[in-house]
Amino acid sequence: MPLISPTSLLRVADRAAMQYKYLYDAFAQLVQQGGDFYSDIVTSTNDNDVEIPTQRDYYYVDTSLNVNYNVANGTPLASIIGAMNVHFNIRDYAGNPLQAGGWDGYLIDHNSRVSYYFDLLFIATQGPFMLAVNVFSENDDVFGCVNVVAGPAINYVDGVNYGNGAVTNPANGTYYAATQLKIVVVTKGGTDADLRLLVKDVNDNPTIIDVTVPGGTAPATVIPIGTTADRFLDVMDVQFVPAGSTGDFGDQFTVHNLKERQISL
C-alpha cells in the first residue's frame, strides 16, 4: 500500500493554503467598519421599533463574520485535510496505519513543511494547531539589523526568532520551523563585507554561518545565506569573519527569513 509522495502532498497543501489565503484576504475586507457597523446604523435611528428586532442579530453579524467560521461551515475545505487523514489511516494486516501521526507525522517523517496559511486552515477545520516544526512563515520576518560603525565594528540589533525548535511548539504565529536566511542590502560601499552570523540551528544549538556581501551591491539586493539545507531558528549576533574584509563605514544590512516556497493554486 503506497503512501502519497511528498511532491503530491505538498501540492495538495499549497493549493489548499492558497485558497484559504484568498478567503482570508476577502474576509479582512468584509469585516471592516466602513461607514458604520450594522448595529451602529440601527442604534443611531433611536427607534425602538427598529432596534428591538434588529440589534441582536445585527451585532452578531458584526462580531461573528470571520474567515474561520465560514471556512469550516460554509466550504468543503475541511475534506482536503480529512480525506488525506483517511489515506494516512489505511491499515496493514498488522493493524499499523500507513502514516502514524496524520499530517504532522507525515511532514516530520519526510522533512517537509507547509505554509502558515495551511496551518490556519487546519486550525479552522480541525481544531488544534499544527506543530511549528512543520510550518514555514509566510511573513517577511526581520531576524536582525547590521550596521557597520567606526572601528570598524558591527552594531547588531536583534529581531525576531522562531523559538527553540521543540517538536511540541504549536504553530501559533510565534513559533515556526527553522528557515534559510537571506541578507537584504540597505546600503553598501565599495568594499566586500565578510559577515559571520552566530545562529541557532534546527535543534536550537549555537553554530555559525558565513556570508559575503560584495562591494558595490545595490540597495534591496537579496543574498541567500547558505543553501536550503542551512535552516536556523535565531540570529543571535553578527560579526566580521576573522581576517576577512570589513566593508565600509555606513554599510547597512538586514537579515530575513528566505521563504521556503511560494504557494499557488
N, C-alpha and C positions, 0 to 999 in steps of 0.2 A: 504494500500500500504506500504509494509515494506521497511525500509531504510536499506542499506547494513550494516552489523555488523562491528565494529572496527577491529576485527580479520581479516576479509576478506579484508577490505580496506587497512590495513597496509601490508598485504601480497602482494597486488597489488602494493602498493607504494614501498615496499622494492625490489620487483623483477625489477620494472622499474628503481629504483635507481641503482641497481647493474648493469643492462645493460648499463645505462648511464656511470657508473664508468669505465666499460671495454672500452667503446668508448673513454672516456676522457683520459684514460691511453694510449690507442693506438695513439690518435692524438698528445699527448705530445711527442711521439717518432717520428711521421711522420713529424712534423714541425721543428725538429732540423736541424741546418745548415749542419752538416756532413762535407763533403769536401768543398762544395760550394752550395749556393742557385742557382736555375736555372738562375736567372737574372745575377748573377755574372759570371756564366760559359760562357754565350753568350757575356757578356760585355768584358770578357778577350780575346775574339777572335780578337777584334779590326777590325772587318769586318762588314761594313755596310750592306752587303747582308745577314748576319746572324742576326745582331742586329735589324734592322728595322722591319722585320716581326715577330720577336720573343720577343723582350724586354718587350713590354707592357703586353702581355699575360703571360709571364713567371713571371714578377713582381707581377701580380695579383694572380697567384697561390702561390708564395712565401708568400704573405701577407694575403691571404684570406682562406687558407686551415685551417679551425678551426672546433672544435667539434660542437659548437652550430649551425653553418650554416648547417653543414651536418646532424646533428640530426634532425633539423627542416625540411630540404628539401630533405633529402635522406633516411629517415627511416619513418616508420609509428608510431613512439613512441608518437607523439602528440595525437594520438587517445586514448592512455591509459588514458590521462587526460581528453580529450574532451568527450569520451563516458561516463565516470563517471559523468561529468557535466550534460549530458543528463539525467542520472538517478536522479541526485540531483534535476533537474528542472521539474520532473513529477509533475503535479498539481492535487490538490484535487478539490472537487466540488466548494469550495470557492475561488479557484484560488491560493492557497498557495502552494509553492514548497515543495517537500519532505525535502529539506535541503536548507535553506537560506544561502547565502554566499559561495556556492560552497565548494571546498576543505578546504579553510581556515575556513569557518563557521563550517564545519563538525568536523575538528580537535579541534577547540575551544570547541564546544559543548560536545565532547566526551573525553576531556582531553587527547588527543593523539598527537603525534609528528612524523614527517617524517625526513628522512635523508637529510643532506645538498645536497647530490647528487640528490635527488628527486627535491629539490628546484632549482638546476641548470637545470635539465630537464624542469621544469616548466617555468623557465625564457627563455630557448631556444625556447620553443614551444608556450608559451602563451604570453610572453612579460614582465609583471610585476614580481617583486619579490613576493614570499610568505611572510607571516607575520612571524617575528622572533620567536614569542611565539609558533609557530607550527613546528619549525625546530631545530633538535639537531645537534651539531657539530660532524663532522667526524674526527676532529683533536685530537691529544693528547695535550690538552691545559694546560699550567702550570699557575695556579692561584697564586702561591707564593712559596717561598723557606723559610724553617725554619731551623735555626741554633741555637743550644744550646751553649751559651757562658758563660764565667766566671760570677759568681754571686750566684747561677745560674740565667741566664736570657735567653730570646729568642731574637735573631736578626731576624726580619722578613723582607723579600724582596718581595715587591708586584709584581704580574704578571698581566695576562690578566683579563678582566672581560667581561661579556656579555651584558653590557648596563643596562638600568633602567627598563627593562621589559615592557615598554609601548607597548600596543597592536598595535600601529601604526608603530613600528620599522620594517624596511624591513629586511628580511633575506639575507643580502648582504655580508656575510662573516665576518662582525664585530659584529653584534648582533645575538644572538642565544637564544633559550629557556633556562630557568634555568635548572640546571643539578645536579644530585647527584655528590658528590665529593669522592675522594679517596686520601689516603696518600701513597706515594711511598717512601720506605726507601732507603736512600743513604748510611748511616752508622748508626749503633745503638750499644750502650754499653749494659751493663748487667742489667740496672735499667729501670723499666717502666717509660714512659713519658706520663703524662696525659695532653692532649692539649685541649684548648678551642679556637675554631675558631669564630671570630667575622665576621659575614657574612650578605649579603643582600638576603632576601627571594624572592620568585617569584614576589612579589608586590613591590620590592625594599625597604622593611622595614628592618632595622637593627635587628638582632637577634643573638643567639649563638647556637653552637652545639659542643659537646664534643666527643673526641675520645682518646683511649689509644693505644699507641704503646708499645707492650710488650718488656721487656728487652731481649736482645739476638736475636732480629728479624734479619733475614738475609737481606743483601742488595738486592734491587729490589723487595722485598716483597710488595704486594699491600694490603692495609687495607681499605675496604669501610667505608665511614663515614655515619652513619645513615642508612636509608632504601631508597627504590625507591620513597617514599613519601617526602623525605627530599631533596628538589631541591633548588639551590641557583644561584644567578647571579654574586656574587662577594665575595671574601675573603679579608676583609679589614685589618685584623690583626690576629695573633695567640699568645696566652698567655698560661701560665700554669693554670690548674684548681686550684682554691684556695684550699689550704690544700691537694693538690694531690701530686703525685710523679713527680719530676722534671727531671728525666732522667739523662743523663751523659754529662759532658763537651765533645763537639765534635760531639754530635748527629746531624745528618742532614737528613731532610725530604723535599719532595716536595709535593705540593697539586695540584691535577689534576682533570679534569672532569672525571667522570665514564660514558663512552659512554652508551647511553640508551639501545641500542641493536645492534647486528651485522646484516647488511643487507645481503640478499642472493637471489639467483635465485629461 
